[in-house]
Amino acid sequence: MDLKFDLLGDPIPDGRGEPGRTGHVPTAENARKIRALLVAGMKNQQIAKEIGISVPTLRKHYFQNGKIKARLAREMAIAEMRARNILRLDAQADKGNVSAMRALEPLLEKAERELIERDLGEADKPQEQSLGRKREREMAGFEADDELDRELSQEAGSRVH
């Protein structure tokens, strides 16, 4: 019997990817592979084929019970990998690794810049304060009274001429 291997170098079992209950048990290793393939830009169909499961099984076991879309799953995978790398850099920087410190610096500056920009963006927006229903009705009544006064004065002015 010829053994076949998938893209990741794992042996391909008989009946892999065929419909029906596969008895698939999700593993941390498969979850890691799926995240890496998502980050690489592969589509769900391709990922499922590489792991040896169907797309519904992929969604069921690895995408929060199928509730998230591929784009969101990809964004989450990228964020998770980025966070893991930052944690590794931080651990190396704590040990005195100067290269790690230098690699962390632009990331920290970017995060700081984003916070400042967000704060400035929120400061530029005028704070709208709700008047409350009673006050809104009262103001609408004043506006209606002013409008009626204008109409009456126009009518009175047109009668005089």
N, C-alpha and C positions, 0 to 999 in steps of 0.2 A: 504494500500500500504506500503510495506516494504522499508524503506530508507536504501540505501547502502552508505558506505563511502569509499573514496579512501585511499591510503597509508598516505596521509597528513592530514586525518581527515575531508576532505571536502565532502559534500553530492554529490553523483553521479546522475546527471540529466538523465532523460529518453533519449535514442537515443545517448548517449555519445559515441564518437569514431566511429560512423557509417559514411560511406561515404556520400558525398553531402555537400551542403553549410550549415555550422553549425551556421553561423552568429557570429563566435567567435570574441570577442573583447579583444585584449591583455590588460592585466592589470599589474601594477607594482608588485602586489602580486604574480601573476603567473610567472613573470620574475624572481622574487626572488626565488621562488620554483624551477624553472628550473635551475637556477645557482647552487642552493644547490644540486640538483640531479645530475647535471653534475660533480660537485666536488666529489660527492659520487661515481662516476664512472659508473653511469647508461647509457645505450645506448639510442639513440633517440627514438627507438620504445617503450622502457619501460617508458621513460619520457612522451611521447605523450599519452600513455595509462593512466598514472597517472593523467595527466592534463585533459584528456578527449577530446583530439583532434587527428587528423591524423598527421603523420610525415610531410607531405608537409605543413600543417597548422602551425606546430611547427616551421619549417624552415622559412616559410614566415613571421611569426609575431615576432619571437624571435631571429633569426640568421641572422640579417642584410639582409633581403630579400632572404634568402637561399643561399647566396654567400659564406658562410664560412662552413668549414667542422666541424664535431663533435669534432675532436681533438683540433682544434684551438678554438672552442667555449669553450671547457673544460679548455684550458690554459687561455683563457680570463677570465673565471669565477673564476678560482683559483687566478689569479692576482688581480681581482677586490675585492674578499673577503679578500685577504691578505692586500691589500691597505686599505680597510675599517677597518680592525682590527688594523692596524698600526695607522690610524688616531684616533681610539678610545684610543689606548694606549697613543698616544701623548697628547690627550686632558686630560687624567687622570694624566699624568706626569706633565702637566702644572698646574694642581690643587695641585701638591705636593705629589702624590701617588708614594711612593718609589718603590713598587712592579712593577708599570708600567715603571718606570725609568729603573729598572733592566732588565725588559723584552725587552725594546727598545735597550739597549746597545749592545747585541749580533747581533741584526739586523743591527744596524748602523755599527758595526765593519765588518760584512760580506759585506755590500754594499761598504764600504771603500776599503776592500781587493779586491773586484771585479774590482773597478775602477783602483786601482794600477796595478793589473795583466793585465788589458786591456791596460793600458798605457805602461807597460813594454813590452807587446807583440807587440805593434805597434812600439816601439822604436827599438826592435830587427830586425824588417823587414827593409831591405835597401830601401831607398826611390828611386824608379825608376823615372828618369826624362826623359821625352820624348825628343828625339833629334829633332823632326820635320821631315817631309817627305823629304824635300830638303837635310838636313844633312844625313838622313838615306841612300838616294840614293848615295850621295857623298861617304859615308863610304863603301857602297857596291861596288862602282866603284873602290875605293882604294884596297879593298880586291881582286876584280877580277884582277886588274893590278898586284898585288903581286903574285897571283896564276899563271898568265900568265908568269911573269918573272921566277918563279920557273920551270915551264914546259920548257921554252926556255933554261934556263941554264942547265937543265937535258939533253935536246936534244943535246946541244952544248957539254956537257961533254961526252956523249956517242959517238959522232962523233970523238972526239979527240982520244979516246982509240982505 
